[in-house]
Every structure is written in structure tokens, then in C-alpha cells.
Amino acid sequence: MQLELRLVNASVFNSNLDRLSGWPQIGGGEHYATPIIGKISSGNDLNILSNTWDAIPIGFGYIYSYNITGEQQPWSPLRPWGIVKSISFADLNNDGSVELIAVTSQNQTNLYAWTIPGIPFTHEDFPWPQYGHDRYRTNQYGFIPPDEPVGIQPLNTNVPASFNLYQNFPNPFNPATSIKFDIAKRGNVRLVVFDMLGRELSTLINESLNPGSYQVSFDGSGLSSGIYFCRLQSGDYSTTTKMNLIK
């Protein structure tokens, strides 16, 4: 019996669906998984990382890193033991530098982490983490997938000129929406959703926050259609916005 590996191409297209110069890339292995995007080299361009693997012989996995023209990093590909199931970026030890994390399986599950020195970890440079959906950008447009943890997301650490509570988006919403706000001074912050009778329905935040811009998700699945209010309080500052839930 003769087995033939089916190599899968990876391509990058512009907004007109024209394939960019330098693509497609074949790489090693017969399977491609969901790529991740982040800045892990010098310069202004983002890099594309993808994990591939061979089903036969079992146990060979690859992690490729490309720039926009399809060129690979000098260290690409990485070859951790086992089939590479997923990859992601993070700053695991809070030192400001990027780590690449990979999960592999081959009779057992293995967790790998590599440090990428000299490249700072920022959400602006890593807009597409490995979540199976575009976490940061879809939340801006009110789409909050069911597996997305509902919690506070720091957007940046720039000190805003003033406190501000932005209109939730989308509005009207069904059933989820995103709420963005600015904190100008460190202190305890309360972000509360309540109904037209003044009853508190959900305390989204009640903790001390540093100055910066933040975003939280609110899921109104358990509520009926109607007008609701979101109130931001910190020190002497207090403001309220109106939210419209339509089912």
C-alpha cells in the first residue's frame, strides 16, 4: 500500500481577494490549523504563524512563521514533539516580552513555551489571539461568542484626559453588547447594570483599576426586551448610559 501526503497550501489575500506576492506557502505536513497573527520580528509588519502536522508518520508537528511576503523567520519551522494542536501568544511571566505557547499530543499532552526576546507584548501588535474567533475586533462590534469569558479587557494603558463611559455597541443589542470606558485616575471602579425601576441586575466591575481604557461584555440572555441602564462610578465621578435590549 502506498500513502500519498496531501500537502495543503496557505495563502494570504487582500481585500479584493487577490493572492499576495510570495504566496501560497506549502510548508511541511499534510494539515494546516487555524493561524495566529502577531508582531514577533522587528519592523512594522505583523507575522503569520501556523501549525501543521503529518498524520503519517504520527508524531511530527511544525510551527511556521511567515512575514507578509511569505518569507520565514530564521528559526522557522519549530518542531515540537507530537502533533501540534494549538498555538497562541502571551506574556506568561509579565516581563513585557512575548512567549509563543503550543500544545501537542503524542501518547500524552505536552505544553511548550518559547520566549521571543526584544519584542514587547501589546494587544495592538497581537490583534488575533488563538480563540477560534477574532476576540478583540469582534467584541468591538458587539459579537461575543459563547465561549468568550465575560470579564474586563484592558484596551491600552494610556492615561485618558478624563473619565468617560461610551455608548454600548451595538445598541440596540441582542443578547450581548460591549461597554467601553476610560479611567483617568486610579481608584475603585463600579460598573453596574440596572433596570428602569432602579434595581441592580448585574455588577460588571467592582474593583480598583489603574488609569487606562477598558472594555467589558454584558450578556442580556436572561432579560426581557426593554430599556436598561449602565452606570459608571469612581470617586466623585458618576455617569449613566441607556441601553436598549430587543429580542
C-alpha positions in Angstrom: 0.0 0.0 0.0 1.4 3.4 -0.9 0.3 6.5 1.0 0.5 9.9 -0.5 0.5 13.0 1.7 -1.8 15.8 0.6 0.0 19.0 1.2 -2.2 21.9 2.0 -1.4 25.4 0.8 -1.5 28.5 2.9 -2.4 31.8 1.1 -2.9 35.4 2.0 -5.3 37.6 0.1 -6.0 41.3 0.1 -9.4 43.0 0.3 -10.0 42.3 -3.4 -9.3 38.6 -2.8 -6.2 38.8 -4.9 -3.4 36.5 -3.6 -0.5 38.5 -2.3 3.0 38.1 -3.7 5.0 35.3 -2.2 2.0 33.1 -1.6 0.9 30.3 -1.4 3.2 28.5 1.1 3.2 24.8 1.4 5.4 24.1 4.4 5.6 20.7 6.0 2.9 18.3 6.9 -0.4 17.5 5.4 -2.7 19.5 7.6 -2.9 23.2 8.4 -4.6 24.5 11.5 -6.0 28.0 12.3 -3.2 30.6 12.1 -2.5 33.3 14.6 -1.2 36.8 13.8 1.2 38.9 15.8 4.3 41.0 15.7 7.3 38.8 16.6 10.0 40.3 14.4 11.5 43.8 14.0 9.8 46.2 11.7 6.2 47.3 11.4 4.7 44.2 9.7 2.8 41.5 11.5 3.8 37.9 11.3 1.6 34.9 10.4 2.1 31.7 12.4 0.5 28.4 11.5 0.8 24.9 12.9 0.9 21.9 10.6 1.3 18.2 11.1 1.7 14.9 9.4 -0.8 12.1 10.2 1.7 9.5 8.9 4.2 9.0 10.4 2.4 10.0 13.6 4.2 12.5 15.8 5.6 15.1 13.5 4.4 18.7 14.1 5.6 22.0 12.8 5.1 25.7 13.6 5.8 28.0 10.7 6.3 31.8 10.9 5.9 34.0 7.8 6.0 37.7 7.1 3.6 39.3 4.7 5.7 38.3 1.7 5.8 34.6 2.7 9.4 34.6 3.9 10.1 32.6 7.0 11.9 33.5 10.2 15.4 32.0 10.5 14.1 29.7 13.2 11.1 28.6 11.3 9.8 25.9 11.5 9.8 24.8 15.1 9.4 21.1 15.5 8.0 20.2 18.9 7.4 16.6 19.6 3.9 15.4 18.8 1.0 16.7 16.7 0.7 20.5 17.3 -2.9 21.1 18.3 -2.9 24.8 19.0 -0.6 27.8 19.3 -1.1 31.2 21.0 0.8 34.3 22.1 1.0 35.6 25.7 3.3 37.3 28.2 3.3 34.5 30.7 5.7 36.0 33.3 4.6 39.6 32.9 8.1 40.7 31.8 6.8 42.6 28.8 8.2 40.1 26.2 6.3 37.7 24.0 6.0 34.0 24.6 4.8 31.5 22.0 2.8 28.6 23.6 2.0 25.4 21.9 0.0 22.3 22.9 1.0 19.0 21.3 -0.2 15.4 21.8 1.5 12.1 21.1 0.5 9.4 23.7 0.5 12.3 26.1 -0.3 16.0 26.1 2.7 18.3 26.1 2.9 22.1 26.7 5.7 24.1 25.1 6.7 27.8 25.6 9.3 29.8 23.8 10.4 33.3 24.7 10.8 35.8 21.8 13.2 38.4 23.3 13.2 42.0 22.3 9.5 42.0 21.1 7.1 43.6 23.6 3.6 42.1 24.1 0.8 44.6 23.3 -2.7 44.0 22.2 -2.2 46.4 19.3 0.6 44.1 18.0 -1.3 40.9 18.7 -4.9 41.6 17.4 -5.8 37.9 16.6 -5.1 35.5 19.5 -5.9 31.8 19.1 -9.5 31.7 20.1 -11.2 30.3 17.0 -12.6 33.8 16.6 -11.3 37.3 16.4 -11.7 38.2 20.1 -10.6 41.9 20.1 -12.2 43.0 16.9 -15.5 41.1 17.1 -16.1 42.4 20.6 -15.8 46.0 19.3 -18.8 45.2 17.1 -20.9 43.6 19.8 -20.3 39.9 18.8 -19.4 38.0 22.0 -19.1 34.3 21.2 -20.5 31.9 23.9 -17.0 30.6 24.9 -15.7 34.1 25.4 -15.1 34.8 29.1 -17.1 37.7 30.3 -14.7 40.0 32.0 -12.7 43.2 31.8 -10.4 43.7 28.9 -7.7 46.4 29.2 -7.5 48.1 25.8 -4.5 50.3 26.5 -2.5 51.8 29.4 -2.6 55.4 28.0 -3.8 57.8 30.7 -7.1 59.3 29.4 -7.7 63.1 29.9 -11.0 62.4 31.7 -13.4 59.7 32.9 -15.8 58.6 30.2 -18.5 55.9 29.7 -19.1 55.3 26.0 -22.4 54.2 24.5 -22.6 50.4 24.4 -22.2 48.8 21.0 -24.3 47.5 19.4 -27.3 49.4 20.7 -30.0 48.1 20.4 -28.5 44.7 21.2 -29.5 41.0 21.3 -28.4 39.4 23.5 -24.8 40.7 24.1 -23.1 44.1 23.9 -19.8 45.6 24.7 -19.2 48.5 27.0 -16.1 50.7 26.8 -15.0 53.2 29.4 -12.0 55.4 30.3 -10.4 55.7 33.8 -8.4 58.9 34.3 -7.3 58.2 38.0 -6.6 55.1 39.9 -9.4 54.1 42.3 -12.2 51.8 42.9 -14.5 51.4 39.9 -18.1 50.2 39.8 -19.9 49.4 36.6 -23.4 48.3 37.2 -26.4 47.5 35.0 -29.9 48.2 36.4 -33.5 48.3 35.2 -36.0 51.2 34.8 -37.1 50.6 38.5 -33.5 51.2 39.7 -32.9 47.5 40.6 -29.3 46.4 40.2 -29.2 43.5 37.8 -25.5 42.9 37.3 -22.3 44.3 38.8 -19.9 44.1 35.9 -16.9 45.6 37.8 -16.3 46.4 41.4 -12.5 46.7 41.8 -9.6 49.1 41.8 -8.3 49.9 38.3 -5.3 51.8 37.0 -5.8 54.6 34.5 -6.5 53.4 31.0 -9.2 52.3 28.6 -11.2 49.2 29.3 -14.0 47.1 27.8 -16.4 44.6 29.3 -19.0 42.4 27.9 -22.6 42.3 29.0 -24.9 39.3 28.2 -28.7 40.0 28.5 -29.8 36.5 27.6 -31.8 36.2 30.8 -33.5 39.5 30.5 -36.6 40.5 28.5 -36.7 43.2 25.9 -36.7 46.8 27.3 -34.6 49.7 28.4 -31.7 49.2 30.8 -29.1 51.5 32.2 -25.4 51.2 32.8 -23.7 53.3 35.5 -20.0 54.0 35.9 -18.8 55.3 39.3 -15.3 56.1 40.5 -14.7 58.5 43.3 -16.8 61.6 42.7 -17.4 60.7 39.1 -20.7 59.1 38.1 -22.4 58.8 34.7 -25.1 56.6 33.1 -25.9 55.4 29.6 -29.2 53.9 28.3 -29.1 50.5 26.6 -31.9 49.0 24.5 -32.4 45.2 24.5 -34.5 43.9 21.7 -35.3 40.2 21.3 
